[in-house]
């Protein structure tokens, strides 16, 4: 369960991690009133999606009128497939430096992992690529825990201070920031454990000009299995918001997730579907959806195709079937029948292997005059090229 920023920050505050003063609003008028109270501020869209800033969903305002103007613009937006209904108006914090801090459940390590980077305000993957030495990682033995000593050890060697001109006029002493960051990491880990989180991320964690630390943005994900253990906060989690196509998929009993690419994907089984999507990205394309027809859903192939084609961003489609228990000829017949009825104008590319393969190939040849590709990558490459 994901928490929007306005719901996550009170958890940080209760854990002893400073957050800006803020007001949750739903209109431009309320944003204006909040800005009049808070002064120079930041107006932020509250949606369960990332990259709000790049989408224009985070804007600064110096006056109440500017806050109202920003609020009107953001409330008219759609970010990550979600309409903006609420805004967080926050006091603007003077920033000297930006850090990154997180605690997450790492499946490969089978342990909690604490992350810290001196390059905040950007994706952690980008930060690690830009300067690997700026990122520190600590795999925590859950039996031993994570305390001040472990935190200070993982921060050793990192430059955490204010720029020297500001330090020289008395803003902070060397070493103060390291101690403060270590305390923040310990508090973050304690919150992670107490609240059964899968992820808590602060990005950026701002170092202010007086040497203080403030969480300017926060992600919090609660382990779904722990919801009964956390009744006090579970109600604060973001209710799942589905796009119209995702809601339609759920009604049909199909696993459909809408993405922002232009290459439609239809495959059987979650594993093959994800492998197909990964191959689309690897070969330079952008998948438009996750859509699988595994298990009993393989009889719903016709409905699945209709769903995939209903996305206006789809410019081409790759169909990747590999049958064992599920028969590829049954799935292919569903696609062929739907194709004949819908008569779409976008190109489609097939890769078919496994049980019923010969019958499936004959269906394609006889009714659509198409030939499947022998290799999945060739079908995907053709679909990517057609989408350009």
C-alpha positions as CSV (number, residue, x, y, z in Angstrom):
1,X,0.0,0.0,0.0
2,X,1.5,3.3,-1.1
3,X,1.1,6.5,0.9
4,X,0.9,9.9,-0.8
5,X,3.3,12.5,0.5
6,X,0.7,14.3,2.7
7,X,0.0,11.0,4.5
8,X,3.7,9.8,4.7
9,X,5.2,13.0,6.2
10,X,3.2,12.9,9.5
11,X,4.8,9.4,10.1
12,X,8.2,11.0,9.6
13,X,7.3,13.8,12.0
14,X,6.2,11.4,14.6
15,X,9.5,9.6,14.3
16,X,11.4,12.7,15.0
17,X,12.4,13.6,11.4
18,X,11.6,17.3,10.6
19,X,9.2,18.1,7.8
20,X,8.0,21.5,6.5
21,X,4.9,23.1,7.7
22,X,2.1,22.3,5.2
23,X,-1.6,22.4,4.5
24,X,-3.6,19.9,2.4
25,X,-6.0,21.7,0.0
26,X,-8.4,20.9,-2.8
27,X,-8.9,24.3,-4.5
28,X,-7.1,27.4,-5.6
29,X,-8.9,29.4,-3.0
30,X,-7.7,27.1,-0.2
31,X,-4.1,27.2,-1.7
32,X,-4.2,31.0,-1.6
33,X,-5.2,30.9,2.1
34,X,-2.5,28.4,2.9
35,X,0.1,30.5,1.2
36,X,-1.0,33.6,3.0
37,X,-0.4,31.7,6.3
38,X,2.9,29.9,5.3
39,X,4.5,32.6,3.1
40,X,6.8,31.6,0.2
41,X,5.7,28.0,-0.5
42,X,5.7,25.0,-2.8
43,X,2.5,23.7,-4.3
44,X,2.6,19.9,-4.9
45,X,0.2,17.5,-6.6
46,X,-0.9,14.6,-4.4
47,X,-1.1,11.6,-6.6
48,X,0.2,8.0,-6.3
49,X,2.8,8.5,-9.0
50,X,6.4,9.5,-9.4
51,X,8.1,12.2,-11.4
52,X,5.6,14.9,-10.4
53,X,8.1,17.6,-10.8
54,X,9.0,16.7,-14.4
55,X,5.3,16.6,-15.2
56,X,4.8,20.1,-13.9
57,X,3.0,19.0,-10.7
58,X,5.3,20.8,-8.3
59,X,5.6,24.6,-8.5
60,X,6.9,27.4,-6.3
61,X,5.0,30.5,-5.3
62,X,6.1,33.7,-3.6
63,X,2.6,35.1,-2.9
64,X,-0.9,33.9,-2.3
65,X,-2.0,34.9,-5.8
66,X,0.9,32.8,-7.3
67,X,-0.1,29.9,-5.2
68,X,-3.7,30.1,-6.4
69,X,-2.5,30.3,-10.0
70,X,-0.2,27.3,-9.5
71,X,-3.0,25.3,-7.8
72,X,-5.4,26.0,-10.7
73,X,-2.9,24.7,-13.2
74,X,-2.0,21.6,-11.3
75,X,-5.6,20.7,-10.5
76,X,-6.3,20.6,-14.2
77,X,-3.4,18.1,-14.8
78,X,-3.2,14.3,-15.1
79,X,0.0,12.8,-13.8
80,X,0.8,9.1,-14.3
81,X,-2.8,8.4,-15.4
82,X,-4.2,10.1,-12.2
83,X,-6.3,13.2,-12.1
84,X,-5.1,15.7,-9.4
85,X,-7.7,16.2,-6.7
86,X,-5.5,17.3,-3.8
87,X,-2.5,19.6,-3.3
88,X,0.0,20.0,-0.5
89,X,1.0,23.6,0.1
90,X,4.3,23.6,2.0
91,X,6.5,26.3,3.4
92,X,9.6,26.8,1.3
93,X,12.8,25.7,3.0
94,X,16.2,27.4,2.2
95,X,18.4,24.5,1.0
96,X,22.2,24.4,1.3
97,X,22.5,20.7,0.1
98,X,20.3,17.8,-0.9
99,X,20.8,14.2,0.3
100,X,19.0,11.0,-0.4
101,X,18.0,8.5,2.4
102,X,16.0,5.3,2.3
103,X,15.3,2.0,4.0
104,X,13.8,-0.8,1.9
105,X,13.2,-4.5,1.9
106,X,15.7,-6.1,-0.4
107,X,14.6,-9.5,-1.7
108,X,18.0,-10.5,-3.0
109,X,19.7,-9.6,0.2
110,X,16.8,-11.0,2.2
111,X,17.3,-8.2,4.6
112,X,16.5,-4.5,5.2
113,X,18.9,-2.2,3.4
114,X,19.7,1.4,4.4
115,X,20.8,3.7,1.5
116,X,22.3,7.1,1.7
117,X,23.6,9.4,-1.1
118,X,25.1,12.9,-1.0
119,X,23.4,13.4,-4.4
120,X,19.8,14.1,-3.5
121,X,17.0,15.4,-5.6
122,X,17.5,12.9,-8.4
123,X,16.6,9.2,-9.0
124,X,18.9,7.0,-7.0
125,X,19.9,5.0,-10.1
126,X,21.0,8.3,-11.8
127,X,22.9,9.3,-8.7
128,X,24.7,6.0,-8.4
129,X,25.6,6.2,-12.1
130,X,26.9,9.8,-11.8
131,X,29.1,9.2,-8.8
132,X,29.1,5.7,-7.3
133,X,31.3,7.0,-4.4
134,X,28.5,9.3,-3.3
135,X,26.2,6.3,-2.4
136,X,26.6,4.2,0.7
137,X,24.7,1.0,1.4
138,X,24.3,-1.0,4.6
139,X,22.7,-4.5,4.7
140,X,21.1,-4.8,8.1
141,X,21.1,-8.0,10.2
142,X,17.6,-7.7,11.5
143,X,18.6,-9.6,14.7
144,X,21.3,-6.9,15.5
145,X,19.4,-3.9,14.3
146,X,20.7,-0.6,13.0
147,X,21.9,2.1,15.5
148,X,24.0,5.2,15.7
149,X,27.3,3.3,15.4
150,X,26.2,1.5,12.2
151,X,24.9,4.7,10.8
152,X,28.0,6.7,11.4
153,X,30.1,3.8,10.0
154,X,28.2,3.8,6.7
155,X,28.6,7.6,6.4
156,X,32.3,7.5,7.0
157,X,34.3,9.2,4.2
158,X,31.3,11.0,2.8
159,X,31.3,14.8,2.6
160,X,28.2,15.8,4.4
161,X,28.9,19.4,5.3
162,X,27.8,22.8,4.3
163,X,29.7,24.6,1.5
164,X,32.8,26.1,3.2
165,X,31.9,29.8,2.9
166,X,28.7,29.2,4.8
167,X,30.5,27.1,7.5
168,X,33.2,29.8,7.8
169,X,30.7,32.4,9.0
170,X,29.4,30.1,11.7
171,X,26.4,28.2,10.3
172,X,27.6,24.8,11.5
173,X,30.7,23.0,12.7
174,X,32.4,20.1,10.8
175,X,31.0,16.8,11.9
176,X,27.6,18.2,13.1
177,X,25.9,17.2,9.9
178,X,27.3,13.6,10.0
179,X,25.9,13.1,13.5
180,X,22.5,14.6,12.4
181,X,22.3,12.4,9.3
182,X,23.2,9.3,11.3
183,X,20.4,10.1,13.8
184,X,18.0,10.6,10.8
185,X,19.0,7.2,9.3
186,X,18.4,5.5,12.7
187,X,15.0,7.1,13.1
188,X,14.2,6.1,9.5
189,X,15.1,2.5,10.2
190,X,13.1,2.4,13.5
191,X,10.1,3.7,11.6
192,X,10.5,1.1,8.9
193,X,10.5,-1.7,11.5
194,X,7.7,-0.3,13.7
195,X,5.4,0.4,10.8
196,X,6.0,-2.8,8.8
197,X,7.2,-0.8,5.8
198,X,8.5,-2.1,2.5
199,X,10.1,1.2,1.6
200,X,10.6,4.6,3.2
201,X,12.4,7.1,1.0
202,X,13.3,10.7,1.6
203,X,14.4,12.5,-1.5
204,X,15.5,15.1,-1.0
205,X,16.6,15.2,2.6
206,X,17.6,18.9,2.8
207,X,20.5,20.2,4.8
208,X,19.5,23.8,5.7
209,X,21.8,26.7,6.0
210,X,21.7,26.5,9.8
211,X,22.8,22.8,9.7
212,X,19.3,21.3,10.2
213,X,17.9,18.4,8.3
214,X,14.4,18.5,6.8
215,X,12.5,15.8,4.7
216,X,11.3,17.7,1.6
217,X,9.7,14.7,-0.1
218,X,8.8,11.2,1.1
219,X,7.6,7.9,-0.2
220,X,6.2,5.3,2.2
221,X,5.0,1.8,1.2
222,X,3.3,-0.4,3.7
223,X,3.7,-4.2,3.4
224,X,0.2,-5.3,2.3
225,X,0.5,-8.4,4.5
226,X,1.0,-6.2,7.5
227,X,-2.2,-4.0,7.0
228,X,-4.1,-5.9,9.8
229,X,-1.1,-5.1,12.1
230,X,-1.2,-1.4,11.3
231,X,-4.9,-0.3,11.6
232,X,-3.8,3.1,12.8
233,X,-2.2,4.1,9.5
234,X,-3.7,1.7,7.0
235,X,-6.6,4.1,6.4
236,X,-4.1,6.8,5.3
237,X,-2.8,4.7,2.4
238,X,-3.7,5.8,-1.1
239,X,-6.8,4.0,-2.4
240,X,-5.9,2.2,-5.6
241,X,-6.9,4.4,-8.5
242,X,-7.3,2.6,-11.8
243,X,-7.5,4.0,-15.3
244,X,-10.6,3.3,-17.3
245,X,-8.8,0.5,-19.2
246,X,-7.4,-1.0,-16.0
247,X,-10.8,-1.0,-14.4
248,X,-12.2,-2.7,-17.6
249,X,-9.5,-5.3,-17.4
250,X,-10.3,-6.0,-13.8
251,X,-14.0,-6.5,-14.7
252,X,-13.0,-9.0,-17.4
253,X,-10.7,-10.9,-15.0
254,X,-7.6,-9.8,-16.8
255,X,-4.3,-8.5,-15.4
256,X,-3.9,-5.2,-17.3
257,X,-1.6,-2.3,-16.3
258,X,-1.5,0.8,-18.6
259,X,2.0,2.3,-19.3
260,X,3.1,5.3,-21.3
261,X,4.7,3.5,-24.3
262,X,3.5,2.8,-27.8
263,X,4.2,-0.9,-28.3
264,X,1.3,-3.0,-27.2
265,X,2.1,-6.3,-25.5
266,X,0.0,-9.4,-25.3
267,X,1.5,-12.6,-23.9
268,X,0.5,-15.6,-21.8
269,X,1.7,-15.8,-18.3
270,X,3.1,-13.1,-16.1
271,X,6.7,-14.3,-16.5
272,X,6.6,-14.3,-20.3
273,X,4.8,-11.0,-20.4
274,X,7.4,-9.3,-18.2
275,X,10.2,-10.9,-20.3
276,X,8.5,-9.5,-23.4
277,X,8.3,-6.0,-21.9
278,X,11.9,-6.2,-20.8
279,X,12.9,-7.1,-24.3
280,X,10.9,-4.2,-25.8
281,X,12.9,-1.8,-23.5
282,X,16.2,-3.6,-24.2
283,X,15.7,-3.3,-27.9
284,X,14.9,0.4,-27.7
285,X,11.1,0.5,-27.5
286,X,8.6,1.4,-24.9
287,X,5.9,-1.0,-23.8
288,X,2.3,0.4,-23.7
289,X,1.0,-2.1,-21.2
290,X,1.3,-5.2,-19.1
291,X,-1.4,-7.7,-20.3
292,X,-1.2,-11.4,-19.7
293,X,-3.6,-14.2,-20.5
294,X,-2.1,-17.0,-18.4
295,X,-4.0,-19.7,-16.5
296,X,-7.7,-19.8,-17.0
297,X,-7.5,-16.3,-18.6
298,X,-6.1,-17.8,-21.8
299,X,-9.7,-18.3,-23.0
300,X,-10.2,-14.5,-22.8
301,X,-7.7,-13.7,-25.5
302,X,-10.3,-11.9,-27.6
303,X,-11.3,-9.6,-24.8
304,X,-7.6,-9.0,-24.0
305,X,-6.9,-7.9,-27.6
306,X,-9.8,-5.5,-27.5
307,X,-8.4,-4.1,-24.3
308,X,-4.9,-3.7,-25.7
309,X,-6.2,-1.9,-28.9
310,X,-8.3,0.4,-26.9
311,X,-5.2,2.3,-25.7
312,X,-4.9,5.2,-28.2
313,X,-1.1,5.4,-27.6
314,X,-0.6,1.9,-29.1
315,X,1.0,2.1,-32.6
316,X,2.0,-1.5,-33.0
317,X,1.3,-4.8,-31.2
318,X,3.5,-7.8,-30.4
319,X,1.8,-11.1,-29.5
320,X,4.0,-13.6,-27.8
321,X,2.5,-17.0,-27.0
322,X,4.4,-19.9,-25.5
323,X,2.2,-22.8,-24.6
324,X,2.6,-25.8,-22.3
325,X,-0.8,-26.5,-20.7
326,X,-2.4,-23.5,-22.4
327,X,-2.8,-24.1,-26.1
328,X,-1.4,-21.5,-28.4
329,X,-3.9,-22.3,-31.1
330,X,-6.8,-21.5,-28.8
331,X,-5.2,-18.2,-27.8
332,X,-4.3,-17.4,-31.4
333,X,-7.8,-18.1,-32.6
334,X,-9.1,-15.5,-30.1
335,X,-6.7,-12.9,-31.5
336,X,-7.5,-13.8,-35.1
337,X,-11.3,-13.6,-34.4
338,X,-11.0,-10.2,-32.7
339,X,-8.7,-8.9,-35.4
340,X,-11.2,-9.9,-38.1
341,X,-14.1,-8.2,-36.1
342,X,-12.2,-5.0,-35.0
343,X,-10.3,-4.5,-38.3
344,X,-7.5,-2.4,-36.6
345,X,-5.1,-0.4,-38.7
346,X,-2.0,-0.9,-36.5
347,X,0.5,-3.6,-37.5
348,X,0.7,-6.8,-35.4
349,X,3.7,-9.2,-35.0
350,X,3.5,-12.7,-33.7
351,X,5.9,-15.1,-32.0
352,X,4.2,-18.5,-31.3
353,X,5.8,-21.6,-29.7
354,X,4.6,-24.7,-27.9
355,X,1.4,-26.7,-27.6
356,X,-0.8,-26.1,-30.6
357,X,1.9,-24.2,-32.5
358,X,1.3,-25.8,-35.9
359,X,-2.4,-25.2,-35.7
360,X,-1.9,-21.6,-34.6
361,X,0.5,-20.9,-37.5
362,X,-2.0,-22.3,-40.0
363,X,-4.7,-20.1,-38.5
364,X,-2.6,-17.0,-39.0
365,X,-1.7,-17.9,-42.6
366,X,-5.3,-18.9,-43.6
367,X,-7.2,-16.1,-42.0
368,X,-4.9,-13.1,-41.6
369,X,-2.2,-14.0,-44.3
370,X,0.5,-13.5,-41.6
371,X,3.6,-15.4,-40.8
372,X,4.9,-15.5,-37.2
373,X,8.5,-14.8,-36.4
374,X,10.8,-17.7,-35.4
375,X,12.5,-15.5,-32.7
376,X,10.8,-13.4,-30.1
377,X,13.4,-10.6,-30.5
378,X,12.7,-10.4,-34.2
379,X,9.0,-9.9,-33.7
380,X,9.7,-7.3,-31.0
381,X,12.2,-5.4,-33.2
382,X,9.7,-5.3,-36.0
383,X,7.0,-4.0,-33.7
384,X,9.3,-1.3,-32.4
385,X,10.3,-0.2,-35.9
386,X,6.6,0.0,-36.9
387,X,5.8,2.2,-33.9
388,X,8.3,4.8,-34.9
